[in-house]
Amino acid sequence: MDSFELNKILGAVLATCLVLLVTSFSANALFAPKMPEKPGFEIAVKAEPEGGEKGGAAPAAAEPIEKLLASASVQKGEVAAKKCAACHTFEKGGPNRVGPNLWGIVGDHKGEGRGGFNFSAAMKAKGGTWTIDDLNQFIANPKAFIPGTAMGFAGIQKDSERADVLAFLNSLSDNPAPLPTAAK
């Protein structure tokens, strides 16, 4: 191969690089990306009901929870509570994770105990004990029931599934409390 052929090959490589460089500059000028003011991703959340946080702690139930608890299944609740197992444990004396262990939660004090778990200030300020009705409202929409809670769960919207989970949580005790019954 003579030097003229080598010059043509090198010229073609350089011309290709030059075309790519010009194309890159042109594309960046035409399609400049818009950088966000704050890095990260926006997380879509449900809009608050009109009236803000005072608009209600939980969505209006189609049926009272007492009526749903009459047909609730502990076994179905255990299966439905598997979505909670990412942050909570359910066994007696179990460890805390991102959330506290839930053994014996029904009738326990809000924001206290739970094996040294560090509750949010909002949870500590709520006070009182966990009743079936309170747990129902909390599981339906944690952020509405306790504004400022650290629990990032969106809630269980389906009434029957929530009743099953409540029956399961109530069963997690050495002496489970009787489930409330519907007034006749």
Phi, psi and omega in degrees: 000132182271173185292333179295318178296318179297320178295321178295320180293313179296322178296320178295319179295315180295319179296321178296316178298319179295319178296316178298319180295314179295319178297318179298313178299318180295317180296319178294326179288322182280321187240058180289128180289145178268116181278135179291154178294323181235124182294147178131185180246143177278133180255123181283132177233160179293143178286145177291146176295158180302139184097003176069215185290340181275004182287357180133144183281327182215157177296149181297127181283142178294323178232150177298146183297329180299319179292320179291326179294334179298328180251011182288150181243125178297321181295316177295324178295322178296320178293316181293331182284356179297333176291337178279339185293348176294331183240341186236155169246160186238349185280154180298127180074013181292161182284159171279149174241226174297325175245169183285162172294139187256010177297127177071027184291325181292122181090356180275161181285140178286131174073016180229163172062230180058042173066036177082013180294139180267098181284158176292159179300323180295320179293318179297322182288335183298314178067177180087189179243158180280108173264168177300319180295317178297316178297322178301312180293321181293315181291330179293318181200088185304318183291332179279323181287319177231086179301130180095002178295151180277352182290119184267009182285138182285336179113164176255112186278330184284120185301315184293322178294320178296321178296320177298316179296320179296320177297320178295313180298322178295327181286346182278071181196155173291329178228081182299139177288149176293140179289142178297145179247154181289138177289138183261000000 
